[in-house]
């Protein structure tokens, strides 16, 4: 175990200040996330360097479509989570006790220095509960010239996020819904805290947003429009990914209809330049020029149709992409 950061001592208890839950933890107990424990009046992180999952993934799998398209990234995950989403796709590591290996920061950086790899993505489980390890590893990766990516629920306090952001190049942030009731009942979280994370992150690094559409719960067109307007006010070029829900973990409602996915896409595109559909067949993963509608990145065929200056070949509009296109 490693002593945790961001906590306060209160008599015989400790108050964790990493995420907005602000758990007060008695001796021998852990917080909501299960990985931060009070031992002798100090807070320790139980999962430092504990890696439950790792793989070399396409960057688009995060999903990040406007950050070094066509590249690969070493993806790492741990265990534990500060949410309890009823539809969790990775509940075996987020809510259970998976087998782990020790992967120290210097080992992770060495593994990431492959020919086709641009860096490290902290993903699979919620990376914010791996905070101390990610901070150390991201610093080492930064020094080695690698990129750092977070795939996160965005439920982290502003001070720890501010300390981490100088070493983070891109984030995909789950905005689970644009209503707080959904966050409370389905995820055990709060929308306001996630919005603050998005607003803080877009000032510091590349950001893309993912929303899993669950039938009857967060797929209302007015709600989707409000979320898209909020994002557009931050930056009209923020990519928004709608992912199709399928039954998983504690939620067994039928899958999201393709018609609902299409309507969500059309609603969001009224306000945002780049919207994508995940877990559906067809061309929902392609990038279209927001000015003339031409396909400029065809991900189904792994083909870039951009000029070397990342312009649309038809109308000349500049497409908002960070880094080299590697198709």
C-alpha positions in Angstrom: 0.0 0.0 0.0 1.0 3.6 -0.5 -0.1 6.6 1.6 -2.8 8.4 -0.3 -2.9 12.0 -1.3 -5.8 14.5 -0.7 -7.1 13.5 2.7 -7.6 15.1 6.1 -7.4 13.6 9.6 -10.5 14.1 11.8 -10.1 12.6 15.3 -10.0 8.8 14.7 -11.3 9.1 11.2 -10.0 10.4 7.9 -11.8 12.4 5.3 -10.9 11.6 1.7 -10.8 14.6 -0.5 -10.0 13.0 -3.8 -13.6 12.9 -5.2 -16.8 14.7 -4.5 -18.1 11.9 -2.3 -15.7 13.2 0.4 -15.9 9.8 2.3 -15.3 9.9 6.1 -13.5 6.6 6.8 -13.2 4.9 10.1 -10.2 2.9 11.2 -9.9 -0.3 9.2 -12.6 0.7 6.7 -12.4 1.8 3.1 -14.3 4.5 1.2 -17.0 4.0 -1.4 -14.4 3.2 -4.0 -13.0 0.2 -2.0 -9.4 1.1 -2.6 -8.6 3.9 -0.1 -8.3 2.6 3.5 -7.8 4.1 6.9 -4.9 2.4 8.6 -3.8 3.8 11.9 -5.3 7.2 11.2 -3.7 7.6 7.8 -5.3 7.0 4.4 -3.6 4.5 2.1 -4.3 3.5 -1.4 -4.6 -0.3 -1.8 -4.2 -0.4 -5.6 -1.0 1.4 -6.2 0.7 -0.3 -9.2 -2.0 -3.0 -9.2 -2.9 -3.6 -12.8 -5.9 -5.7 -13.6 -6.1 -5.2 -17.3 -3.7 -4.1 -20.1 -3.7 -4.2 -23.9 -2.4 -2.3 -26.9 -5.5 -0.7 -28.3 -6.4 1.6 -31.2 -6.8 5.1 -29.9 -10.3 5.1 -31.4 -11.3 2.4 -28.9 -11.1 4.9 -26.0 -13.0 6.4 -27.9 -10.8 9.3 -29.1 -11.5 10.1 -32.8 -9.7 13.5 -33.0 -6.5 12.7 -31.1 -3.8 11.1 -33.3 -6.3 9.1 -35.4 -5.0 5.7 -36.5 -2.5 5.4 -33.7 -2.2 2.8 -30.9 -1.9 3.3 -27.1 -1.0 1.1 -24.2 -4.2 0.8 -22.1 -4.0 0.0 -18.4 -6.7 -0.5 -15.7 -6.9 -1.3 -12.0 -9.8 -2.1 -9.8 -12.4 -0.1 -7.8 -14.7 2.8 -8.7 -16.3 5.8 -7.1 -19.5 5.1 -9.1 -21.8 2.1 -9.0 -23.4 2.2 -12.4 -26.1 -0.4 -12.8 -25.1 -1.0 -16.5 -21.3 -1.2 -15.8 -19.5 -2.9 -18.7 -16.4 -3.5 -16.6 -18.0 -4.6 -13.3 -15.6 -7.5 -13.0 -12.8 -5.1 -12.2 -14.7 -2.0 -11.0 -17.0 -3.8 -8.5 -15.3 -7.1 -7.9 -11.8 -8.3 -6.8 -9.9 -9.2 -10.0 -6.4 -10.8 -10.2 -3.8 -8.1 -10.6 -0.1 -7.9 -11.5 2.3 -5.3 -10.2 3.3 -2.8 -12.9 5.5 0.0 -11.5 5.5 3.4 -13.2 8.9 2.9 -14.8 7.8 -0.6 -16.1 4.6 0.9 -17.6 6.6 3.6 -19.4 9.0 1.0 -20.8 6.1 -1.1 -22.0 4.6 1.9 -23.7 7.8 2.8 -25.7 6.8 0.6 -28.7 7.1 1.6 -32.3 3.4 2.0 -33.1 2.4 3.3 -29.7 1.9 7.0 -28.7 1.7 6.6 -24.9 -0.5 5.3 -22.1 -4.3 5.4 -21.6 -5.6 4.9 -18.1 -8.9 3.2 -18.7 -11.1 0.1 -18.2 -11.9 0.8 -14.5 -12.2 4.4 -13.1 -8.7 5.9 -13.3 -9.3 8.6 -10.7 -9.3 6.0 -7.9 -5.8 5.1 -9.1 -4.7 8.6 -8.6 -1.3 8.3 -7.0 -0.1 5.7 -9.5 -1.4 7.7 -12.5 0.2 10.9 -11.3 3.6 9.1 -10.9 3.3 7.2 -14.2 2.0 10.2 -16.2 5.0 12.3 -15.0 7.4 9.5 -16.0 5.6 9.1 -19.4 5.7 12.9 -20.0 9.4 12.9 -19.3 9.8 10.1 -21.8 7.9 12.0 -24.5 4.8 9.8 -24.4 1.2 10.9 -24.4 -1.1 10.4 -21.5 -4.9 9.7 -21.8 -7.6 9.4 -19.2 -10.9 7.6 -19.9 -12.9 8.7 -16.9 -16.3 9.3 -15.3 -15.1 12.8 -14.4 -16.0 12.4 -10.7 -12.9 14.0 -9.2 -12.4 17.1 -7.1 -10.9 20.2 -8.8 -7.6 20.4 -6.8 -6.4 16.8 -7.6 -7.5 17.2 -11.2 -5.5 20.5 -11.4 -2.4 18.8 -10.2 -2.8 16.0 -12.7 -3.8 17.9 -15.8 -0.3 19.3 -16.8 0.7 15.7 -17.6 -2.5 14.7 -19.4 -2.8 15.2 -23.2 -6.4 13.9 -23.8 -9.5 12.8 -21.9 -12.6 11.0 -22.8 -15.1 11.9 -20.1 -18.4 10.0 -19.6 -21.3 12.3 -19.2 -23.7 9.6 -18.2 -26.8 11.8 -18.6 -27.7 15.5 -18.4 -30.0 15.1 -15.4 -29.0 14.6 -11.8 -31.7 12.1 -11.0 -30.2 9.6 -13.4 -26.8 10.2 -11.8 -28.1 9.6 -8.3 -30.3 6.6 -9.1 -28.3 4.8 -11.7 -24.7 5.7 -11.0 -24.5 6.9 -7.4 -22.9 10.2 -8.6 -23.7 13.9 -9.3 -23.9 15.7 -12.6 -22.7 19.1 -11.3 -19.3 17.6 -10.3 -18.9 16.0 -13.7 -19.7 19.2 -15.5 -17.0 21.0 -13.5 -14.5 18.4 -14.6 -15.4 18.9 -18.2 -15.2 22.6 -18.0 -11.9 22.4 -16.2 -10.4 19.9 -18.6 -11.3 21.6 -21.9 -9.0 24.5 -20.8 -6.0 22.2 -20.4 -6.2 19.3 -22.9 -8.0 17.6 -25.7 -11.5 16.4 -24.6 -14.1 14.1 -26.1 -17.4 13.1 -24.4 -19.2 9.8 -24.3 -22.8 9.2 -23.4 -24.3 5.7 -23.2 -27.9 6.0 -24.2 -30.3 3.9 -22.1 -33.9 3.6 -23.3 -36.3 5.7 -21.4 -33.7 7.0 -18.9 -31.4 9.5 -20.6 -32.4 9.5 -24.2 -34.9 12.4 -24.1 -34.3 14.7 -27.1 -34.6 17.8 -25.0 -32.1 16.6 -22.6 -29.7 15.6 -25.4 -30.1 19.1 -26.9 -29.3 20.8 -23.6 -26.1 18.7 -23.2 -25.1 19.5 -26.8 -25.7 23.2 -26.3 -23.6 23.2 -23.1 -20.8 21.5 -24.9 -21.0 23.8 -27.8 -20.7 26.8 -25.5 -17.5 25.3 -24.3 -16.2 24.4 -27.8 -18.3 23.6 -30.8 -15.6 21.2 -32.0 -15.8 18.9 -28.9 -16.5 15.4 -30.3 -19.6 13.7 -28.7 -19.9 9.9 -28.9 -23.3 8.3 -28.3 -22.9 4.7 -27.4 -25.6 2.1 -27.8 -26.6 0.4 -24.5 -26.9 -3.4 -24.2 -28.0 -5.3 -21.1 -25.2 -5.7 -18.6 -24.5 -6.2 -14.9 -27.7 -5.2 -13.0 -29.6 -3.6 -15.8 -31.5 -5.9 -18.2 -33.6 -3.4 -20.2 -33.7 -4.1 -24.0 -31.0 -2.5 -26.1 -31.3 1.0 -27.3 -33.1 1.2 -30.7 -31.3 2.3 -33.8 -34.0 5.0 -34.3 -33.2 6.4 -30.9 -29.5 6.5 -31.8 -30.2 8.3 -35.1 -32.4 10.9 -33.4 -29.8 11.6 -30.8 -27.2 12.1 -33.5 -29.4 14.5 -35.4 -30.3 16.4 -32.3 -26.7 16.9 -31.2 -25.4 17.7 -34.7 -27.6 20.8 -34.7 -25.3 22.2 -32.1 -21.9 20.4 -32.4 -19.6 19.8 -35.4 -18.6 16.3 -34.6 -21.0 13.6 -33.3 -20.4 9.8 -33.5 -22.4 6.6 -32.9 -20.9 3.6 -31.1 -22.0 0.0 -30.9 -23.9 0.3 -34.1 -23.1 -0.8 -37.6 -22.7 1.5 -40.6 -20.7 4.7 -40.8 -21.3 6.2 -37.4 -17.6 6.2 -36.7 -16.6 8.3 -39.8 -15.6 11.9 -39.5 -17.5 14.3 -41.7 -16.5 17.8 -42.7 -18.8 20.0 -40.6 -19.0 22.5 -43.5 -19.8 20.4 -46.6 -20.5 16.9 -45.1 -17.8 15.1 -47.0 -16.3 12.0 -45.3 -12.8 13.1 -44.3 -11.8 10.1 -42.2 -13.2 6.7 -43.2 -12.6 4.5 -40.2 -14.4 1.5 -41.6 -11.7 1.3 -44.3 -8.9 3.0 -42.2 -8.5 5.7 -44.7 -7.8 9.5 -44.4 -9.2 11.8 -47.0 -7.7 14.9 -45.5 -5.0 17.1 -47.0 -1.6 17.1 -45.2 -2.8 20.3 -43.4 -5.9 18.4 -42.1 -8.2 20.2 -44.5 -11.3 18.9 -46.3 -10.3 18.2 -49.9 -13.7 19.4 -51.2 -14.3 22.7 -49.4 -11.0 23.4 -47.7 -12.4 23.5 -44.1 -9.9 22.8 -41.4 -10.8 19.7 -39.4 -10.2 19.9 -35.7 -7.7 17.1 -35.0 -4.8 16.9 -32.5 -1.6 15.3 -33.7 -0.8 13.3 -36.8 -3.3 11.2 -38.7 -1.8 7.8 -39.1 -4.1 6.0 -41.5 
